[in-house]
Amino acid sequence: MRGTVPTTAALANGDIEFIQSGAAPFINYAARGGDVVLLGCLANKVIDYVFIAHPSISRMEQLRGKTIGISRPGDQTYYYVRDILKRYGIGLKDVRLVQTGLQPERVAALRQGLVVASILNRPNNLVLEQEGYRRLLDIEDLKLPAGVRCLITTRKIMKARPALAESFVMAWLESLRFILNQKRETKQIIGKYTQNADDIQLEEAWRSLSTQTEIPPYVSVSQLQGQTAMLAEDQPELNRFDAKIMVDNSVLKKLDDSGWVKKLFGK
């Protein structure tokens, strides 16, 4: 599935039972009374994203008055761009945000000159950097609060099929161990499904999956509340939302307390 909108709808409709996704779109859904719960997050801050710009731009401050590509208003990239610009004294009124689509479309928009800057996940930035585009910022350095690569399901599933939920969390963690320990095989799998044979890009893709992962991958309620506060700047009703409502670390804690997680990861 491409994008958070269809995945949110699929979970709500019962078409899928588990997904790995960023938390942002599900915060809005939970605040409206939607049935959603986070079982774990591989990171609790924004990682992987880089701010990349046309070769003529060398500093974030030069983006004032320029066009910046995002996936769409209200999506994660919108909030990340807004908060990053604010840290450099630039308001949304000082730039023009352009809805260009997902990662491939944002890359194309940069090349076609439709925008002068955008944010991209590694390793999508590497080809552009080889072409002369500038990496202005590694966004992970800002430590923006966020639920990243979270395992998400519903309370309905947790109540009706607890054994399934536990088995899925175990499988999720076992896949993570594979990524961390089987670098060559992981790069081959990434290359197969992205149709990419560039070893530099595959190395960066593996690095982005492995180096920022938190073990055990508990959901941080405080970081999720911080992300909610970011969203609330445009949606004041979220100021009343308690992020704890959409967090359930119990399955992970059970596995952690039993020693299973430590044995799996060898630490």
Rosetta blueprint (number, residue, H / E / L):
1 M L
2 R L
3 G L
4 T H
5 V H
6 P H
7 T H
8 T H
9 A H
10 A H
11 L H
12 A H
13 N L
14 G L
15 D L
16 I L
17 E L
18 F L
19 I E
20 Q E
21 S E
22 G L
23 A L
24 A H
25 P H
26 F H
27 I H
28 N H
29 Y H
30 A H
31 A H
32 R L
33 G L
34 G L
35 D L
36 V L
37 V E
38 L E
39 L E
40 G E
41 C E
42 L E
43 A E
44 N E
45 K E
46 V L
47 I L
48 D L
49 Y E
50 V E
51 F E
52 I E
53 A E
54 H L
55 P L
56 S L
57 I L
58 S L
59 R L
60 M H
61 E H
62 Q H
63 L H
64 R L
65 G L
66 K L
67 T E
68 I E
69 G E
70 I E
71 S L
72 R L
73 P L
74 G L
75 D L
76 Q H
77 T H
78 Y H
79 Y H
80 Y H
81 V H
82 R H
83 D H
84 I H
85 L H
86 K H
87 R H
88 Y L
89 G L
90 I L
91 G L
92 L H
93 K H
94 D H
95 V L
96 R E
97 L E
98 V E
99 Q E
100 T L
101 G L
102 L L
103 Q H
104 P H
105 E H
106 R H
107 V H
108 A H
109 A H
110 L H
111 R H
112 Q L
113 G L
114 L L
115 V L
116 V L
117 A E
118 S E
119 I E
120 L E
121 N E
122 R L
123 P L
124 N H
125 N H
126 L H
127 V H
128 L H
129 E H
130 Q H
131 E L
132 G L
133 Y L
134 R E
135 R E
136 L E
137 L E
138 D E
139 I H
140 E H
141 D H
142 L H
143 K L
144 L L
145 P E
146 A E
147 G E
148 V E
149 R E
150 C E
151 L E
152 I E
153 T E
154 T L
155 R H
156 K H
157 I H
158 M H
159 K H
160 A H
161 R L
162 P H
163 A H
164 L H
165 A H
166 E H
167 S H
168 F H
169 V H
170 M H
171 A H
172 W H
173 L H
174 E H
175 S H
176 L H
177 R H
178 F H
179 I H
180 L H
181 N H
182 Q L
183 K H
184 R H
185 E H
186 T H
187 K H
188 Q H
189 I H
190 I H
191 G H
192 K H
193 Y H
194 T H
195 Q L
196 N L
197 A L
198 D L
199 D H
200 I H
201 Q H
202 L H
203 E H
204 E H
205 A H
206 W H
207 R H
208 S H
209 L H
210 S H
211 T L
212 Q L
213 T L
214 E L
215 I L
216 P L
217 P L
218 Y L
219 V L
220 S L
221 V H
222 S H
223 Q H
224 L H
225 Q H
226 G H
227 Q H
228 T H
229 A H
230 M H
231 L H
232 A H
233 E L
234 D L
235 Q L
236 P H
237 E H
238 L H
239 N H
240 R H
241 F L
242 D L
243 A H
244 K H
245 I H
246 M H
247 V E
248 D L
249 N L
250 S H
251 V H
252 L H
253 K H
254 K H
255 L H
256 D H
257 D H
258 S L
259 G L
260 W H
261 V H
262 K H
263 K H
264 L H
265 F H
266 G L
267 K L
